[in-house]
Structure formats: structure tokens, C-alpha cells
Amino acid sequence: MTSTDNGRVITKSERYREILTVLARHGIGIVDAEFIKHEAGDQARAEHLRRACEELGTMFVKIGHLSIFQGRKLLNNFMRQMPRLIIAIAALLLGTLLPVVAFASSRSSLLANGDHIGTVFGTRLWYSVAGHGPPLFVVSTQYGIGTSYLRHSLTPLEKHFTLVYVDLRGNGNSEVPGDLTTISTRTDVSDLEQLRRLWGLEKLAILGHSGGGAVALGYAETYPSHVSAIVLVDTEVIDLYPSPGTDRFRAKWRNDPAHAFAVQYYDDPVDNEEELNAYFHSTFAWYLADPAKYLGQLRRIQEGTVIPWQVFSSWLANDKRDAWKQSTEFPNVMSPTLILVGRQDAECPVEIADAAHQGIRSSEEVIFENSGHFPWLEEKQKFFATIEGFLRRTHI
């Protein structure tokens, strides 16, 4: 045991948790005594390690200096052994050989209610935790919006579940990466996996709306054994979007007074951030079955939203280049899957949800007859009751 400045005795386990937490804060993920791969390579990883070691105290400083000044000379095998070296030295100095864990010991603090930062592949990702009960991870879209609109409107779920709202790279409060080629759905899936490891969780229950649905789906397809349940709300599926069903609504609403202006604006091209955000805030009616009744609510939850052009355009180009055929990987999904869709959704029409339901064997589909892209606004009671019932049945 050691003592703090105020005289309180710190146990060996507490000091060990502190070591793991500091490493995590500096983006040094350790899972099963191995570094999580850093996208910028060993030298960048060594710099993060140096900073973490300096924060941990005198006994780690020499390790930190070695990692940065000798980083280019270190063999890959030696770099892989560095986590074990740190843990071994810490354990010896603490007088015990404590078991190496994947940050499970610090889970309570990393997922405590409030705002947090998790550094993944050198990029700072922001997430916010609210509510009580089993955790449900809510991911943002990929193209810059963030989870603000979800945090302002999914609060009824917080009565029964702990919602962890994750702003993906470049979105909302999260950092825009220096390498814009990493802004893609596939990278978002990888980021979410690294967060799962940092949180020390075996499985995640994930909710994704629209583009966020493509991320949740992609995660379930790529890491099926680490998913307990997924909820896809008016989801995008990359290779099925845009859907021919969108043309049906374009023709149907072109002369409808409630939707005509949004339809006209929807077809206009955008070439910069000003045009993109003018487009976004002028087309809200496109996403609703009954704009006259619900347009004000949608504007309120999206108030202040600004989509960065560099994030949007990078995501668009990178996903196009990647051309992920998500629909061919539907059979990979092993977890219970709830697919929710508004019958009047013009953006991600019911045809996309139908295809996902047909392809994912453990799925159920619920159609909201009087809703567009935001069924929790237009059919609120049914929406939240459906999700709560599903998650309780799946015992997340």
C-alpha cells in the first residue's frame, strides 16, 4: 500500500487501476497485455506512451524516454512487449503480480454518467453517459452531425438503460483526424471496437439511426461475437443507399404543399459548408410524414447543428472508394436485431429495412405506419415501448 498527499492509503489494486486508466487516457490501449495497434505507427504510439509514463511518475519516466528517443530503433517484437514490461515493473514495485486485465477494473469510471474522452488510434473521441440500467451504446452518423439530436430526444430510454452516446471521429464533439482518409464507416467500426476494448466490455448493445445504423450494422457484421443486440432505426445500408424507393417519394411529394420545398431543395447540389448546412436545415420536411405537426420538434433537436464540410466530403469520398457491400454480410450478424422503420421514410425507405430483415436471420422488423425518418418524434409511445420490450427480452 502507498499513501497519497492527503494521507489516504491507496491499495495495490487502486494503483494498478490508476496505471491502466492513465495509459488509456493517452491512447495506449492494452488488451491481453498487447498494444492496440496505432494507426500512425510505432513512433506515434511511443510518443503517447512517453506522455503517459511521465504522468505516472518517476519510476516510469525512463521507460517513457526510451520509447520516444529509441522508438525508430525498437523492433516490432520489443514494442509488443512494452505493455508487459510496464505492467511487470508496476507489479514488482507494488509488491504483487496482479493479473493483466483489459481495463475492466476501470470500467466504472470510464462509463460513469457524464462526458468522457477516449483516445483511439491517436484521435480523441467524445462520448457522454446518461441514465440508469444496462448500457446501450448510441452511435452517431458518419458525416459530421454527432449525437446531439439523439441526446435531446432519446431521454425516455434513460429511465431504463444507461445510454452511452458516442460521437464518431470528426462528428459532434469528437476530434477531426489529421488524416481525412480515415473518415469512413469502416474506420468508425474499428474505432468502436477499440472503445469496447478500452471499456473492458465483452459485448455491446448498439443503437444506430440513419447513417449510424450502417455503423451499428457494420460492427455486428465485423465483430459478431462482441454484440449482444442491435437496434437499427431507419437505417442506411451502404450498398442499398440511395434506394429506388426514394424516387417514389420524390414523385409523390413534388406537388405536396407540406413537402414540395424540401423536395426541390433536396435535389440541389452542394459544394461547400455554407451550402451544405443551408441544405440540411431547409430539408427537414423531407424526413417527416407530417411536417405540419412535427417540423418544430425536429428543428429544436437539430438546433445549432453544423456539419463540417471536410468531414462530410471526406466521408462521402472514402465510403464511395471503399464500396462496402454490407448487404452481402447480413448472414454474419448473430445477435438479436430490431429493425425499426417509418413507412413514410423517404431517406432510408422501407425497402432497405425489408432487405435487412430478410438477410439477418435473428431479426424482427417493426414498421411505423405514420412516421418518416424520425419515428420517435411521430409515434413516440410505440417507438420507446418497442425498444424497451426488445432489450428486456434480449437481456442485454
Backbone torsions as a table, in degrees:
resi	resn	phi	psi	omega
1	MET	NA	150.3	176.4
2	THR	-127.3	169.8	-178.8
3	SER	-117.1	147.9	174.6
4	THR	-87.6	176.2	179.6
5	ASP	-61.8	-29.3	-178.8
6	ASN	-90.9	7.8	173.8
7	GLY	92.3	-7.4	-179.4
8	ARG	-71.5	137.0	-179.7
9	VAL	-79.5	128.8	177.3
10	ILE	-101.2	127.5	179.2
11	THR	-76.5	164.6	178.3
12	LYS	-61.1	-40.6	-179.7
13	SER	-64.2	-38.2	178.8
14	GLU	-65.5	-41.4	178.7
15	ARG	-65.2	-38.4	178.6
16	TYR	-63.3	-43.7	178.0
17	ARG	-62.7	-37.3	178.4
18	GLU	-62.0	-42.3	178.7
19	ILE	-59.3	-48.0	-178.7
20	LEU	-63.6	-40.7	-178.4
21	THR	-65.8	-41.8	178.7
22	VAL	-63.7	-44.4	177.6
23	LEU	-58.1	-43.1	179.8
24	ALA	-63.0	-40.8	-178.6
25	ARG	-62.6	-28.0	179.5
26	HIS	-97.4	14.5	175.3
27	GLY	77.7	17.2	177.7
28	ILE	-99.3	88.3	179.3
29	GLY	-79.8	130.4	175.1
30	ILE	-120.5	122.1	178.0
31	VAL	-131.0	122.5	-176.1
32	ASP	52.3	42.0	176.5
33	ALA	64.9	21.1	177.3
34	GLU	-120.8	145.6	173.1
35	PHE	-66.6	140.0	164.3
36	ILE	-71.8	133.4	-175.2
37	LYS	-59.1	133.8	179.3
38	HIS	-98.4	128.1	-174.2
39	GLU	-60.7	-26.6	-176.6
40	ALA	-93.2	3.8	174.9
41	GLY	96.4	178.3	-173.5
42	ASP	-65.1	-35.8	-177.3
43	GLN	-64.5	-44.5	177.8
44	ALA	-64.0	-40.7	178.6
45	ARG	-62.4	-39.1	179.2
46	ALA	-63.2	-38.1	178.8
47	GLU	-63.6	-42.9	177.3
48	HIS	-62.8	-38.4	179.2
49	LEU	-64.6	-41.4	179.2
50	ARG	-58.9	-45.1	-179.0
51	ARG	-62.9	-41.6	179.6
52	ALA	-63.2	-42.9	-179.0
53	CYS	-63.4	-39.4	179.2
54	GLU	-64.6	-36.3	178.5
55	GLU	-69.5	-33.7	-176.3
56	LEU	-70.1	-27.1	176.1
57	GLY	128.3	179.3	-171.9
58	THR	-54.3	-41.8	-172.8
59	MET	-67.0	-13.5	-179.2
60	PHE	-105.8	-10.8	-171.1
61	VAL	-60.3	-43.2	-178.1
62	LYS	-63.8	-37.5	175.9
63	ILE	-61.5	-43.4	-179.3
64	GLY	-62.7	-43.5	179.4
65	HIS	-64.9	-38.7	177.5
66	LEU	-61.3	-42.0	-175.2
67	SER	-63.8	-36.1	-177.0
68	ILE	-86.9	-41.5	-174.9
69	PHE	-79.6	-26.0	179.3
70	GLN	-108.1	7.2	-173.0
71	GLY	-53.0	-42.4	-176.8
72	ARG	-69.3	-23.1	-176.1
73	LYS	-92.6	-14.1	-175.9
74	LEU	-70.6	133.0	176.5
75	LEU	-72.4	152.7	-178.8
76	ASN	-55.3	-40.3	-177.8
77	ASN	-63.3	-40.0	179.7
78	PHE	-66.5	-40.1	178.5
79	MET	-61.7	-35.9	178.9
80	ARG	-67.7	-26.7	-178.7
81	GLN	-85.4	-12.4	-176.6
82	MET	-56.5	-42.6	178.7
83	PRO	-58.5	-42.4	179.0
84	ARG	-62.2	-38.7	179.9
85	LEU	-62.5	-46.2	179.6
86	ILE	-60.7	-48.0	-177.9
87	ILE	-64.5	-40.5	-179.5
88	ALA	-63.6	-45.7	179.0
89	ILE	-62.6	-44.2	178.9
90	ALA	-60.3	-44.0	-178.0
91	ALA	-64.2	-42.6	-179.6
92	LEU	-64.6	-42.6	-179.0
93	LEU	-69.3	-26.9	177.8
94	LEU	-85.5	-7.9	175.7
95	GLY	83.5	20.5	179.9
96	THR	-155.3	155.4	173.2
97	LEU	-101.4	92.5	-178.0
98	LEU	-81.1	148.8	-179.6
99	PRO	-67.9	141.4	175.7
100	VAL	-77.7	126.2	-179.7
101	VAL	-124.8	163.0	-177.9
102	ALA	-93.2	57.5	178.3
103	PHE	64.0	13.8	179.4
104	ALA	-62.4	-31.6	-178.4
105	SER	-65.9	-24.1	-179.5
106	SER	-103.5	12.2	-176.9
107	ARG	-58.4	-41.7	-175.6
108	SER	-60.3	-38.2	-179.3
109	SER	-79.2	-34.9	-179.0
110	LEU	-70.3	-24.4	-179.0
111	LEU	-118.8	25.6	173.9
112	ALA	-74.7	152.5	178.9
113	ASN	-56.1	135.7	-178.3
114	GLY	131.5	-175.1	-178.6
115	ASP	-95.1	143.6	-175.9
116	HIS	-139.7	162.5	172.1
117	ILE	-125.6	130.6	172.2
118	GLY	-121.4	126.0	-179.4
119	THR	-92.5	121.3	-176.6
120	VAL	-128.9	124.9	-179.7
121	PHE	52.6	34.5	177.8
122	GLY	80.9	2.1	-180.0
123	THR	-112.0	130.7	-178.7
124	ARG	-81.2	117.5	179.8
125	LEU	-106.8	130.2	-178.3
126	TRP	-95.5	138.2	172.5
127	TYR	-144.9	153.1	-176.9
128	SER	-128.1	137.4	-176.1
129	VAL	-115.0	132.3	-180.0
130	ALA	-151.3	145.3	174.8
131	GLY	108.8	-171.9	-176.6
132	HIS	-143.7	139.7	178.8
133	GLY	118.1	-167.7	-179.7
134	PRO	-59.6	145.1	-177.1
135	PRO	-74.6	138.8	173.9
136	LEU	-127.9	120.4	-174.3
137	PHE	-94.9	119.8	-176.0
138	VAL	-107.3	114.9	-175.9
139	VAL	-99.8	147.7	179.3
140	SER	-77.0	174.7	168.7
141	THR	-70.0	176.8	-177.0
142	GLN	-95.3	-12.4	-163.3
143	TYR	-109.0	20.0	168.8
144	GLY	117.9	-9.3	-172.5
145	ILE	-76.5	-39.0	-175.9
146	GLY	80.8	-176.6	-175.1
147	THR	-97.7	7.9	-175.2
148	SER	-53.5	-47.1	-177.5
149	TYR	-65.9	-28.9	177.8
150	LEU	-76.5	-39.8	177.8
151	ARG	-64.3	-28.1	-179.9
152	HIS	-83.3	-9.1	-172.1
153	SER	-135.6	-10.0	178.7
154	LEU	-99.5	14.5	-175.7
155	THR	-57.6	-29.5	177.2
156	PRO	-57.4	-29.5	178.8
157	LEU	-70.3	-22.7	-177.9
158	GLU	-69.6	-11.9	176.2
159	LYS	-71.7	-25.1	-173.6
160	HIS	-120.0	-17.1	-175.6
161	PHE	-138.0	154.9	171.8
162	THR	-89.3	110.5	-178.0
163	LEU	-90.3	127.8	177.6
164	VAL	-111.3	103.9	-176.7
165	TYR	-89.0	118.1	-174.5
166	VAL	-110.5	117.0	171.8
167	ASP	-84.2	114.7	-178.8
168	LEU	-70.3	168.2	-174.0
169	ARG	-53.9	130.6	179.8
170	GLY	80.7	-4.0	-176.2
171	ASN	-105.8	140.7	173.3
172	GLY	55.7	-121.3	-176.8
173	ASN	-90.2	-0.1	-179.4
174	SER	-83.4	158.6	-176.2
175	GLU	-72.3	141.9	170.8
176	VAL	-80.8	120.8	-177.4
177	PRO	-65.9	150.8	178.0
178	GLY	-63.7	-33.6	178.5
179	ASP	-96.2	101.4	-175.6
180	LEU	-68.7	-14.6	177.8
181	THR	-71.0	-10.2	178.4
182	THR	-88.3	-1.5	178.6
183	ILE	-84.6	97.6	-178.2
184	SER	-159.4	163.2	178.2
185	THR	-62.0	-40.7	-177.5
186	ARG	-65.6	-39.5	176.8
187	THR	-67.4	-37.6	176.9
188	ASP	-59.0	-39.8	177.5
189	VAL	-62.4	-44.2	177.7
190	SER	-63.0	-40.9	177.5
191	ASP	-59.8	-43.8	-178.7
192	LEU	-63.4	-37.2	177.0
193	GLU	-64.7	-40.8	178.9
194	GLN	-67.8	-35.5	174.7
195	LEU	-63.6	-42.1	177.1
196	ARG	-56.1	-42.8	179.7
197	ARG	-66.2	-42.6	179.4
198	LEU	-64.5	-36.1	177.8
199	TRP	-72.8	-18.0	179.9
200	GLY	74.8	31.5	-178.7
201	LEU	-103.8	143.3	177.4
202	GLU	-77.7	-39.0	-177.5
203	LYS	-140.1	155.2	177.6
204	LEU	-121.1	142.3	164.4
205	ALA	-101.3	125.0	-168.9
206	ILE	-124.1	137.5	171.9
207	LEU	-117.9	131.5	177.1
208	GLY	-134.8	135.8	177.8
209	HIS	-112.6	136.0	175.6
210	SER	58.3	-120.5	177.4
211	GLY	-63.3	-30.8	175.0
212	GLY	-62.9	-28.0	175.5
213	GLY	-64.7	-36.8	177.6
214	ALA	-64.7	-34.6	177.2
215	VAL	-69.3	-46.8	178.7
216	ALA	-60.2	-44.2	178.1
217	LEU	-62.8	-45.7	-179.7
218	GLY	-60.9	-37.0	178.3
219	TYR	-66.1	-44.1	-179.8
220	ALA	-65.9	-29.9	177.3
221	GLU	-76.5	-34.1	-174.8
222	THR	-88.6	-36.6	-177.8
223	TYR	-126.8	59.2	-172.8
224	PRO	-59.2	-30.8	-177.3
225	SER	-76.0	-8.6	-179.1
226	HIS	-108.6	21.2	179.9
227	VAL	-122.1	128.6	175.6
228	SER	-93.1	-30.5	178.7
229	ALA	-169.9	151.8	171.9
230	ILE	-132.6	145.2	175.8
231	VAL	-120.5	117.2	-179.2
232	LEU	-106.7	115.4	-176.3
233	VAL	-109.3	113.9	-179.1
234	ASP	42.9	56.8	-168.3
235	THR	-79.2	149.4	165.5
236	GLU	-86.3	143.6	165.8
237	VAL	-122.2	120.0	-163.6
238	ILE	-51.7	-49.3	-175.2
239	ASP	-83.1	-1.5	175.7
240	LEU	-107.6	4.5	-177.3
241	TYR	-117.7	134.9	-2.6
242	PRO	-73.5	154.9	-176.9
243	SER	-95.3	147.0	174.0
244	PRO	-56.8	-22.7	178.7
245	GLY	-62.2	-26.2	178.2
246	THR	-61.2	-37.1	178.9
247	ASP	-63.6	-30.7	178.6
248	ARG	-63.2	-42.8	179.4
249	PHE	-72.7	-35.2	178.1
250	ARG	-58.9	-43.4	178.9
251	ALA	-71.1	-39.1	-176.4
252	LYS	-68.7	-38.1	-172.2
253	TRP	-98.6	-4.2	-174.7
254	ARG	-57.8	-34.1	-179.1
255	ASN	-110.2	13.8	178.1
256	ASP	-88.7	119.9	-176.1
257	PRO	-53.9	-32.9	-177.2
258	ALA	-74.3	-23.4	-173.9
259	HIS	-120.7	-13.0	-169.4
260	ALA	-57.1	-45.1	-178.1
261	PHE	-63.6	-42.4	179.6
262	ALA	-64.1	-38.7	178.7
263	VAL	-63.0	-44.4	-179.4
264	GLN	-62.8	-45.1	-179.3
265	TYR	-68.6	-33.8	-176.0
266	TYR	-59.7	-33.0	-177.2
267	ASP	-85.6	-5.3	-178.5
268	ASP	-76.9	137.4	177.1
269	PRO	-73.5	153.7	176.3
270	VAL	-126.1	142.1	-174.8
271	ASP	-129.6	-0.2	-179.9
272	ASN	-158.4	176.3	-174.3
273	GLU	-66.1	-38.8	179.8
274	GLU	-62.8	-46.7	179.2
275	GLU	-65.7	-38.2	-179.3
276	LEU	-61.5	-46.4	-176.8
277	ASN	-75.6	-31.0	173.1
278	ALA	-64.0	-42.0	176.5
279	TYR	-60.5	-48.5	-175.8
280	PHE	-59.9	-48.4	-175.0
281	HIS	-79.9	-9.0	179.7
282	SER	-98.6	-6.3	-174.5
283	THR	-114.5	17.7	-177.5
284	PHE	-58.1	-33.6	-179.6
285	ALA	-60.0	-29.9	179.1
286	TRP	-57.5	-28.5	-172.9
287	TYR	-94.7	4.3	-175.6
288	LEU	-124.4	145.7	174.0
289	ALA	-76.5	-35.4	-177.2
290	ASP	-129.4	79.7	-178.6
291	PRO	-59.7	-34.6	-178.0
292	ALA	-58.9	-32.1	-176.0
293	LYS	-94.2	-33.8	-168.0
294	TYR	-118.5	-1.5	-177.8
295	LEU	-60.8	-39.1	-179.9
296	GLY	-62.0	-41.0	178.8
297	GLN	-64.1	-43.6	-179.4
298	LEU	-64.1	-40.0	178.1
299	ARG	-63.2	-37.9	-178.7
300	ARG	-66.1	-43.8	-177.0
301	ILE	-74.8	-18.8	178.0
302	GLN	-101.7	6.8	-178.0
303	GLU	-59.9	132.0	178.4
304	GLY	83.5	-3.2	-179.9
305	THR	-68.9	127.4	175.1
306	VAL	-127.5	125.2	180.0
307	ILE	-94.9	118.2	178.9
308	PRO	-68.0	128.6	-177.9
309	TRP	-60.2	-40.6	-177.2
310	GLN	-64.9	-32.9	178.0
311	VAL	-73.1	-48.6	-178.5
312	PHE	-60.3	-49.9	-176.5
313	SER	-68.1	-34.8	178.3
314	SER	-67.8	-45.5	177.8
315	TRP	-58.3	-45.8	-178.0
316	LEU	-59.5	-47.2	-178.3
317	ALA	-69.3	-41.9	-176.2
318	ASN	-69.7	-41.0	178.1
319	ASP	-68.6	-35.0	176.9
320	LYS	-64.3	-41.8	179.5
321	ARG	-67.7	-40.2	-178.9
322	ASP	-69.0	-39.0	176.5
323	ALA	52.2	52.6	179.7
324	TRP	-68.2	119.1	178.4
325	LYS	-90.4	76.6	-174.5
326	GLN	-62.2	-33.0	-176.2
327	SER	-64.7	-26.7	179.1
328	THR	-75.4	-13.4	-178.7
329	GLU	-104.5	8.2	176.1
330	PHE	-49.8	-42.8	-177.6
331	PRO	-62.6	-15.8	178.9
332	ASN	-69.1	-24.2	-174.1
333	VAL	-72.1	123.3	-178.4
334	MET	-108.2	-17.9	-173.7
335	SER	-84.0	157.3	171.2
336	PRO	-56.7	136.2	-173.9
337	THR	-132.2	126.6	176.5
338	LEU	-106.9	123.5	-178.6
339	ILE	-113.2	115.6	-179.1
340	LEU	-113.0	136.8	-178.2
341	VAL	-152.5	141.4	174.6
342	GLY	-83.5	134.1	179.4
343	ARG	-60.1	-28.9	-177.5
344	GLN	-101.0	23.0	179.0
345	ASP	-79.0	113.5	179.3
346	ALA	-86.0	-24.0	-175.7
347	GLU	-79.0	-50.1	176.9
348	CYS	-125.2	78.1	-170.6
349	PRO	-60.5	166.2	-175.6
350	VAL	-58.9	-24.2	178.4
351	GLU	-59.9	-34.9	178.8
352	ILE	-68.1	-45.6	178.6
353	ALA	-62.6	-40.7	178.7
354	ASP	-59.7	-43.8	-179.2
355	ALA	-63.9	-41.9	178.5
356	ALA	-63.9	-41.8	179.5
357	HIS	-62.9	-41.6	179.3
358	GLN	-67.5	-33.0	-174.8
359	GLY	-89.0	-23.0	-178.4
360	ILE	-100.9	109.6	-169.7
361	ARG	-65.6	-27.6	-176.5
362	SER	-100.1	29.5	-173.9
363	SER	-106.3	157.1	168.7
364	GLU	-131.7	145.8	-176.0
365	GLU	-118.6	133.6	176.6
366	VAL	-125.1	124.2	-178.4
367	ILE	-104.3	131.6	177.9
368	PHE	-99.5	104.6	-169.3
369	GLU	-63.7	-29.5	-174.0
370	ASN	-110.1	27.4	-176.4
371	SER	-127.5	156.4	170.5
372	GLY	-102.7	-125.9	-174.0
373	HIS	-80.7	-9.7	-177.1
374	PHE	-127.6	71.1	-175.9
375	PRO	-64.1	-22.7	179.2
376	TRP	-75.0	-11.7	171.6
377	LEU	-90.4	-42.3	-171.4
378	GLU	-89.8	-25.0	175.2
379	GLU	-138.4	63.0	-169.0
380	LYS	-57.5	-52.3	-174.1
381	GLN	-61.7	-46.4	-180.0
382	LYS	-64.4	-40.0	-177.3
383	PHE	-60.6	-53.9	-175.3
384	PHE	-70.4	-34.5	177.5
385	ALA	-65.3	-38.3	-179.7
386	THR	-64.5	-46.4	-179.5
387	ILE	-66.5	-45.0	-179.4
388	GLU	-59.8	-45.2	179.6
389	GLY	-61.6	-43.3	179.8
390	PHE	-62.2	-48.8	-176.4
391	LEU	-66.7	-33.1	176.9
392	ARG	-69.8	-37.9	178.5
393	ARG	-66.0	-34.0	-177.6
394	THR	-86.0	-6.6	175.8
395	HIS	55.4	52.2	179.4
396	ILE	-66.2	NA	NA
